[in-house]
Every structure is written in C-alpha cells, then in structure tokens.
Amino acid sequence: MEKVLHINDYPVEGGGGAEVVLQQTIALLRGHGSAVETFTSADLPNTHRTPWRYVDNRVARQALAAKLDAFRPDVVHLHNYYHVLSPGILATLSDHKRHQPLRVVMTAHDYHLVSPNSGGSWFHWWSRRREAIEPSRLRTTGSLLTHCWDERTCWHSLLKLVQHCWNYRWHHRRDVIDLVICPSRFVETMLEPTGLKTCLLPHPAPAPPERMPKRDGPLRFVFAGRLEPEKGLNEFLRLLPADVDATLTVIGAGKEMERCRATCAARGLSDRVEFTGRLPHAETLARIARCHVLVQPSRVLETYGLTLIEALASGTNILAANRGAAREIVESTGVGFLFEPDDASSLATQLQAVGIQHDAQVLNRFDVSSFLTERGEERYLESLLRVYRGAGPVTR
C-alpha cells in the first residue's frame, strides 16, 4: 500500500482545474486503499506573503519538513506550489531524500517549470500584448532578462523572474523531481528544454451520462472558467459578430467580470449573454450539458483543457482558440471547431460552420466513447500507480 503525499498551494475544496484533478486523484487512490494526505497552504502556521516568501518560503519549508517526518510517504506528488508554498519546498524534498527513500513526481498543470510565467506567455514591455513562449529560446538567463513576464507591472515581472532563476537556474531545484506527468503531448514538447523525464498521462475523463440531455431550441453557447485576462472571454465578446443568432451563458467569476459586462452593453449583446457567477462543479457540468457548444477562447497555452473534455463527455461540442492542447483534443476526437485568436474572420467562419451543423441537427451527434474510455478513471489509476512504483511509461 502506497503512502502518498500530495502537495498543492491551495486546499482541495474549491479552486480551479488543478484542484478538480487533485480531488479526483485523491479519491481514486483512497478507493484503491492507498494512504493519502495533503500538504497545502492550510498547513502553514501563517500565510503572510512577502516578496521573499514568494521566491523561497522558509515557513513552508519548515512545515513540510515536519509533515514528511510525521507521515513518511513513499511518494510525493507535486501539483502547483509556486504561488504560496514556493519552489523552495523542493530543497526540503531533496534534504529528505538524502535520509529516506522517496519518489517525487509532478503533474504539469502549467508551464512553471520552463517559464517564469506559468501560463506560457510573455508580454511586450510597453503595450503588454501577450505572446506565447518558445522554450527553446529561453535557455539562457540573458534571454529571460529580455522578456516581460507579467502584464501588471515591471516589479511583478521581476519577482517572477527572480523566483524562476533563483530556484531553477541557480539552485537547480527541479532536479529533485523524478518524473513529470504531462496531460498532453503538447506539454511534453514544451518541457523538453528542462531535460526532465516525462510521461504522457491525461487527466481522468468523466464517463458519459447514461442519457444525453435534449438540446432543442436556439443555439446556446457556454463559457465556464475564471474571468481573468488570460482566459480571453472579453476578447471573444469583442470579436463575436453582433448579429450572431445564439445565446451565451458565462459561468465563473473574476476581475474581468465588469469589463465583460461593459463590452456586452457597448455591443448590444446584454440580452443574449447571461452571467451566472461561480457555480458548484456539479451544477456547472449540468449547465454545460444543456448547451450546444462550450467556448474556450484562452489567451494562454492550455495544457489539457479539462472543461473541453467534460463538455465532450456530456455531448456538448467545443469551440476553442487554436493554441495549446485544444488542437490536440480536436484532432484526437475529430470533434470541435478551432479559431485563430484576434482574427474576427476566423471566428466568424467557425461560427458559421457551427450554425450550419446546428440547423442540420448534427452538431451534437458525435461519438467520443473510445476517447473517453482510454482516459477513464480506471486506466488513469492503473497508470498512476505504475508511475508511483517507477514502472510507468517514460516517454522521454
């Protein structure tokens, strides 16, 4: 029986896609009989944040050392740790490894290991226009210094750069990771410059419902996610043709909420766009299942696109920005529509194709059962246990 310690910045309850995957993984492991515990910011005596704690949080390091001594796990499974816990905890894992056998694996929920910006983006210094990273061009510290890594201020960019360089370029702390679990081949490719061993293991996909919901009536789109600049909803609303014959339900909250509402008001879309705020995960899935198409207009390089998989499992088609792992999902399933970000004509063309399929009543008639079975919970658990035991398929 494996003893597994999962490490994540934030507690399992709530949060985003990483926390959903974490919660699902813990449930599967406990159902298998593994002893599972977590280490998150909730385990710290205080979460007071300072610039230096962002770079190397000694409070988190001390708390983790105590947790390791008390629990003595066979495996540490890392998730996201760079917002609160800091990459400094990798030094604690390295120290523990010198005295106790320990296997350290990590699920790459984003691109933090290869880039100071976890979303895989850099920004033009003056315009703050977002660009996708090319990891092969970031091999030297000098190349990192010439990029802006945060759209807010130069100080935020500098802090991200210092955290990355201090922990990964100067102290080489990511070397403690024995294997990185990549949810898509796109992520594997992005992590190649790190030299870390990787394996392909997609997040567990939900099983399709026994009965698909009816989707009669006018065309209905849905967006589900954080309303933050990197998710691209406001840009999508700006590109959306004013005469589009459809409604859009927006599920989620964030600092872009008012900006998105203002865009809708300015373009006369308010009567066709509904903002629900944040909803429980189960209710979100139910809302997605009642719509025809899920929209994912991300400005960042999505590593997997959990909501895309959840939509396909419920019989909902997908419309996504042609970047990151979205293209991989569309190509693997043969289902979905891709548009080029910032290209109004590309979006209009794809919306026209969606409309044609909707009118022909074939938009939601697709079969992705084999795709979902290959990524089902049983296969995910089996592969994960092999990874924990050092017998999993290492693809690089």
C-alpha positions as CSV (number, residue, x, y, z in Angstrom):
1,M,0.0,0.0,0.0
2,E,1.5,3.3,-1.1
3,K,1.7,6.3,1.2
4,V,1.3,9.3,-1.0
5,L,1.6,13.0,0.0
6,H,0.0,15.4,-2.5
7,I,1.4,19.0,-2.4
8,N,-0.6,21.9,-3.8
9,D,-0.7,25.6,-3.0
10,Y,-4.4,25.6,-2.2
11,P,-6.7,23.2,-0.4
12,V,-8.6,20.6,-2.5
13,E,-12.0,22.2,-1.9
14,G,-12.7,24.9,-4.5
15,G,-10.1,26.2,-6.8
16,G,-9.7,25.6,-10.5
17,G,-8.9,22.8,-12.8
18,A,-5.8,21.7,-10.9
19,E,-7.8,21.3,-7.7
20,V,-10.5,19.3,-9.5
21,V,-7.9,16.9,-10.8
22,L,-6.2,16.7,-7.4
23,Q,-9.5,15.9,-5.7
24,Q,-10.3,13.2,-8.2
25,T,-6.9,11.7,-7.9
26,I,-7.1,11.5,-4.1
27,A,-10.5,9.9,-4.2
28,L,-9.3,7.2,-6.7
29,L,-6.2,6.5,-4.6
30,R,-8.1,6.2,-1.4
31,G,-10.6,3.9,-3.1
32,H,-7.7,1.7,-4.1
33,G,-6.5,1.5,-0.5
34,S,-3.6,3.9,-0.6
35,A,-2.8,6.1,2.4
36,V,-3.1,9.7,1.1
37,E,-2.5,13.0,2.8
38,T,-2.1,16.6,1.5
39,F,0.1,19.5,2.2
40,T,-1.2,22.9,1.3
41,S,-1.2,26.5,2.4
42,A,-3.8,25.4,5.0
43,D,-1.0,23.5,6.8
44,L,1.1,26.7,7.3
45,P,1.2,28.5,10.7
46,N,0.6,31.7,8.7
47,T,0.2,32.6,5.1
48,H,1.6,36.1,5.4
49,R,3.0,36.9,1.9
50,T,6.2,38.8,1.2
51,P,8.3,39.1,-2.0
52,W,11.0,36.8,-0.5
53,R,8.4,34.2,0.6
54,Y,7.2,34.1,-2.9
55,V,10.8,33.3,-4.0
56,D,11.6,30.9,-1.2
57,N,9.1,30.4,1.6
58,R,11.0,29.1,4.7
59,V,7.8,28.9,6.7
60,A,6.5,26.4,4.1
61,R,9.8,24.5,4.1
62,Q,9.8,24.0,7.8
63,A,6.1,22.9,7.9
64,L,6.8,20.5,5.0
65,A,9.8,19.0,6.8
66,A,7.6,18.3,9.8
67,K,4.9,16.8,7.6
68,L,7.4,14.5,5.9
69,D,8.9,13.3,9.2
70,A,5.4,12.6,10.6
71,F,3.9,10.9,7.6
72,R,7.0,9.3,5.9
73,P,5.4,9.0,2.4
74,D,6.7,6.6,-0.2
75,V,5.7,9.1,-2.9
76,V,5.3,12.9,-3.0
77,H,3.1,14.1,-5.8
78,L,3.5,17.7,-6.7
79,H,0.9,19.9,-8.3
80,N,1.0,23.7,-8.1
81,Y,3.3,25.1,-5.4
82,Y,4.7,28.4,-6.7
83,H,2.0,30.9,-5.6
84,V,2.2,30.4,-1.8
85,L,4.5,27.4,-0.9
86,S,7.2,28.5,-3.3
87,P,9.7,26.3,-5.2
88,G,11.9,26.4,-2.1
89,I,10.0,23.3,-0.9
90,L,11.9,21.3,-3.5
91,A,15.0,21.8,-1.4
92,T,13.2,20.3,1.6
93,L,12.3,17.3,-0.5
94,S,15.9,17.0,-1.6
95,D,17.1,17.0,2.0
96,H,14.5,14.4,3.0
97,K,15.6,12.2,0.1
98,R,19.1,12.0,1.5
99,H,17.9,10.2,4.6
100,Q,14.7,8.4,3.5
101,P,13.7,6.6,0.2
102,L,11.3,8.9,-1.6
103,R,9.9,9.2,-5.2
104,V,8.9,12.6,-6.3
105,V,6.6,13.0,-9.3
106,M,4.8,16.1,-10.5
107,T,1.7,16.8,-12.7
108,A,2.4,19.7,-15.0
109,H,-0.8,21.7,-14.8
110,D,1.0,24.6,-16.5
111,Y,4.4,25.7,-17.7
112,H,6.0,26.9,-14.5
113,L,9.0,24.5,-14.8
114,V,10.1,26.1,-18.0
115,S,8.9,29.7,-17.8
116,P,8.7,32.4,-15.2
117,N,5.1,32.9,-16.4
118,S,3.1,29.7,-15.7
119,G,0.7,30.4,-18.5
120,G,3.4,30.1,-21.0
121,S,3.2,33.8,-22.0
122,W,5.4,36.8,-22.2
123,F,4.4,40.4,-22.7
124,H,5.6,43.3,-24.8
125,W,7.1,45.9,-22.4
126,W,5.0,48.8,-23.4
127,S,1.8,47.5,-25.0
128,R,1.6,44.4,-22.7
129,R,0.5,42.4,-25.7
130,R,0.6,38.7,-24.9
131,E,2.8,36.3,-26.8
132,A,3.3,32.5,-26.4
133,I,6.7,31.4,-25.2
134,E,9.1,29.3,-27.3
135,P,11.0,27.3,-24.6
136,S,14.0,26.6,-26.9
137,R,14.6,30.4,-27.0
138,L,14.7,30.7,-23.2
139,R,17.8,28.5,-22.4
140,T,20.0,31.3,-21.0
141,T,19.4,33.7,-18.1
142,G,20.1,36.5,-20.6
143,S,17.2,35.5,-22.8
144,L,14.9,35.5,-19.7
145,L,16.0,39.0,-18.8
146,T,14.9,40.5,-22.1
147,H,11.3,39.4,-21.7
148,C,8.4,40.8,-19.6
149,W,6.7,38.1,-17.6
150,D,3.7,39.8,-16.1
151,E,1.2,42.2,-17.6
152,R,0.7,44.2,-14.4
153,T,4.0,45.9,-13.6
154,C,7.7,45.6,-14.1
155,W,8.1,44.7,-10.4
156,H,5.7,41.7,-10.8
157,S,7.7,40.6,-13.8
158,L,11.0,40.9,-11.9
159,L,9.6,38.9,-9.0
160,K,8.5,36.1,-11.2
161,L,11.9,36.1,-12.9
162,V,13.8,36.1,-9.6
163,Q,11.7,33.1,-8.3
164,H,12.4,31.1,-11.5
165,C,16.1,31.9,-11.8
166,W,16.9,31.5,-8.1
167,N,15.3,28.1,-7.8
168,Y,15.7,26.5,-11.2
169,R,18.7,28.2,-12.9
170,W,20.9,28.8,-9.9
171,H,20.0,26.1,-7.4
172,H,18.7,23.5,-9.9
173,R,15.9,22.5,-7.5
174,R,13.7,20.9,-10.1
175,D,16.3,18.1,-10.4
176,V,14.7,16.5,-7.3
177,I,11.7,15.6,-9.5
178,D,12.0,12.0,-10.7
179,L,9.2,12.2,-13.3
180,V,6.9,14.9,-14.7
181,I,3.4,13.7,-15.6
182,C,2.2,15.5,-18.8
183,P,-1.5,15.6,-19.5
184,S,-0.9,16.2,-23.3
185,R,1.8,15.7,-25.8
186,F,1.9,19.5,-26.3
187,V,3.1,19.8,-22.7
188,E,5.7,17.2,-23.2
189,T,7.1,19.1,-26.1
190,M,7.1,22.4,-24.1
191,L,9.1,20.7,-21.2
192,E,11.8,19.2,-23.4
193,P,14.3,22.0,-22.7
194,T,14.2,21.2,-18.9
195,G,15.8,17.8,-19.5
196,L,13.4,16.2,-17.0
197,K,12.0,12.7,-17.5
198,T,8.3,12.9,-18.6
199,C,5.4,10.5,-19.3
200,L,2.1,11.1,-21.0
201,L,-0.9,10.6,-18.7
202,P,-4.0,12.6,-19.5
203,H,-6.2,13.7,-16.6
204,P,-9.1,11.3,-15.8
205,A,-12.0,11.9,-18.1
206,P,-15.6,11.7,-16.8
207,A,-17.8,8.9,-18.1
208,P,-20.6,10.0,-20.4
209,P,-24.1,10.2,-18.9
210,E,-26.4,7.3,-19.4
211,R,-28.9,9.6,-21.2
212,M,-27.7,12.6,-23.1
213,P,-29.8,15.8,-22.4
214,K,-32.0,17.2,-25.1
215,R,-30.7,20.3,-26.8
216,D,-33.7,21.6,-28.6
217,G,-34.3,25.3,-29.5
218,P,-32.0,28.1,-30.4
219,L,-28.2,27.7,-30.5
220,R,-26.7,28.0,-26.9
221,F,-23.1,28.6,-26.1
222,V,-21.5,28.3,-22.7
223,F,-18.2,29.5,-21.1
224,A,-17.0,28.0,-17.9
225,G,-13.9,29.2,-16.1
226,R,-12.2,32.1,-14.3
227,L,-13.0,35.5,-15.7
228,E,-9.4,36.6,-15.9
229,P,-7.5,38.3,-18.8
230,E,-5.7,35.1,-19.8
231,K,-9.0,33.3,-20.4
232,G,-9.8,35.6,-23.2
233,L,-13.5,36.0,-22.7
234,N,-13.6,39.8,-23.2
235,E,-11.6,39.5,-26.5
236,F,-14.1,36.8,-27.6
237,L,-17.0,39.1,-26.8
238,R,-15.4,41.9,-28.8
239,L,-14.9,39.6,-31.8
240,L,-18.4,38.0,-31.6
241,P,-20.5,39.1,-34.6
242,A,-23.2,41.4,-33.4
243,D,-25.8,39.6,-35.4
244,V,-25.0,36.1,-34.1
245,D,-28.2,34.1,-33.6
246,A,-27.3,32.5,-30.3
247,T,-27.1,33.0,-26.5
248,L,-24.1,32.7,-24.3
249,T,-24.1,31.6,-20.7
250,V,-21.0,32.7,-18.7
251,I,-20.2,30.6,-15.6
252,G,-17.4,31.9,-13.4
253,A,-16.1,35.0,-11.6
254,G,-13.0,37.1,-11.6
255,K,-11.7,40.6,-12.2
256,E,-12.7,40.7,-15.8
257,M,-16.4,40.4,-14.9
258,E,-17.3,44.1,-15.2
259,R,-15.2,44.6,-18.2
260,C,-17.0,41.8,-20.0
261,R,-20.4,43.2,-18.9
262,A,-19.3,46.6,-20.3
263,T,-18.3,45.0,-23.6
264,C,-21.7,43.3,-23.9
265,A,-23.5,46.6,-23.1
266,A,-21.4,48.6,-25.6
267,R,-22.1,46.0,-28.4
268,G,-25.7,45.4,-27.7
269,L,-25.2,41.8,-26.5
270,S,-26.5,42.1,-23.0
271,D,-29.9,40.4,-23.8
272,R,-28.0,37.4,-25.2
273,V,-25.2,37.0,-22.6
274,E,-26.1,35.7,-19.2
275,F,-23.5,35.9,-16.3
276,T,-24.3,33.4,-13.6
277,G,-21.2,33.9,-11.4
278,R,-19.4,31.0,-9.9
279,L,-21.4,27.7,-9.5
280,P,-20.7,24.4,-7.8
281,H,-18.8,21.9,-10.1
282,A,-21.8,19.6,-10.5
283,E,-24.1,22.4,-11.4
284,T,-21.6,23.8,-13.9
285,L,-21.4,20.4,-15.6
286,A,-25.2,20.2,-15.8
287,R,-25.4,23.7,-17.4
288,I,-22.7,22.7,-19.9
289,A,-24.7,19.6,-20.8
290,R,-27.7,21.7,-21.6
291,C,-25.8,23.9,-24.1
292,H,-24.8,23.1,-27.7
293,V,-21.2,24.4,-27.7
294,L,-18.7,25.1,-25.0
295,V,-16.4,28.1,-25.8
296,Q,-12.7,28.2,-24.7
297,P,-11.1,31.4,-26.0
298,S,-7.9,31.1,-23.9
299,R,-5.1,33.5,-24.5
300,V,-2.7,31.1,-22.8
301,L,-1.4,27.7,-23.9
302,E,-3.8,25.4,-22.2
303,T,-2.1,22.2,-21.0
304,Y,-5.2,20.0,-21.3
305,G,-8.5,21.8,-21.3
306,L,-10.4,19.9,-18.6
307,T,-13.7,21.7,-19.5
308,L,-13.3,20.7,-23.1
309,I,-13.2,17.0,-22.1
310,E,-16.1,17.5,-19.7
311,A,-18.1,19.1,-22.4
312,L,-17.4,16.3,-24.9
313,A,-18.3,13.7,-22.3
314,S,-21.7,15.4,-21.9
315,G,-22.3,15.6,-25.7
316,T,-21.6,19.3,-25.9
317,N,-19.5,20.4,-28.9
318,I,-16.5,22.7,-28.4
319,L,-15.2,25.9,-30.0
320,A,-11.7,26.8,-28.9
321,A,-8.7,29.1,-29.6
322,N,-6.3,27.3,-31.9
323,R,-3.4,27.1,-29.4
324,G,-2.1,24.8,-26.7
325,A,-3.7,21.4,-26.2
326,A,-7.0,22.3,-27.7
327,R,-5.8,21.4,-31.2
328,E,-4.7,18.1,-29.9
329,I,-8.1,17.3,-28.4
330,V,-9.9,18.3,-31.6
331,E,-7.6,16.2,-33.8
332,S,-7.8,13.2,-31.5
333,T,-11.6,13.2,-31.3
334,G,-12.5,14.6,-34.7
335,V,-14.9,16.8,-32.9
336,G,-14.8,20.6,-32.4
337,F,-14.0,23.9,-34.0
338,L,-10.8,26.0,-33.8
339,F,-10.5,29.7,-34.4
340,E,-7.4,32.0,-34.5
341,P,-7.3,34.4,-31.6
342,D,-7.6,38.1,-32.6
343,D,-8.9,37.1,-36.0
344,A,-12.6,38.1,-36.4
345,S,-13.0,36.5,-39.8
346,S,-11.6,33.2,-38.4
347,L,-14.2,33.2,-35.6
348,A,-17.0,34.2,-37.9
349,T,-16.1,31.3,-40.3
350,Q,-16.2,28.8,-37.4
351,L,-19.5,30.2,-36.0
352,Q,-21.0,29.9,-39.5
353,A,-19.9,26.2,-39.6
354,V,-21.4,25.7,-36.1
355,G,-24.7,27.2,-37.3
356,I,-24.8,25.0,-40.3
357,Q,-24.4,21.9,-38.2
358,H,-26.9,23.1,-35.7
359,D,-29.5,23.7,-38.4
360,A,-28.8,20.3,-39.8
361,Q,-29.3,18.8,-36.3
362,V,-25.9,17.1,-36.3
363,L,-23.9,19.5,-34.1
364,N,-24.2,17.3,-31.1
365,R,-24.3,13.9,-32.8
366,F,-20.8,12.6,-32.2
367,D,-19.3,9.6,-30.5
368,V,-16.2,10.0,-28.4
369,S,-16.7,7.0,-26.2
370,S,-13.4,5.3,-27.2
371,F,-11.5,8.5,-26.5
372,L,-13.1,8.8,-23.0
373,T,-12.5,5.1,-22.3
374,E,-8.8,5.5,-23.0
375,R,-8.8,8.3,-20.5
376,G,-11.2,6.8,-17.9
377,E,-10.6,6.7,-14.2
378,E,-9.6,3.0,-14.1
379,R,-6.9,3.4,-16.7
380,Y,-5.7,6.6,-15.1
381,L,-5.4,5.0,-11.7
382,E,-3.6,1.9,-13.1
383,S,-1.1,4.1,-15.0
384,L,-0.6,6.4,-12.0
385,L,0.2,3.5,-9.7
386,R,2.8,2.3,-12.1
387,V,4.3,5.8,-12.2
388,Y,4.5,5.8,-8.4
389,R,6.3,2.4,-8.4
390,G,8.8,3.5,-11.1
391,A,7.3,1.2,-13.7
392,G,5.3,3.7,-15.7
393,P,6.0,4.5,-19.3
394,V,8.7,7.2,-19.5
395,T,8.4,8.9,-22.9
396,R,11.5,11.0,-22.6
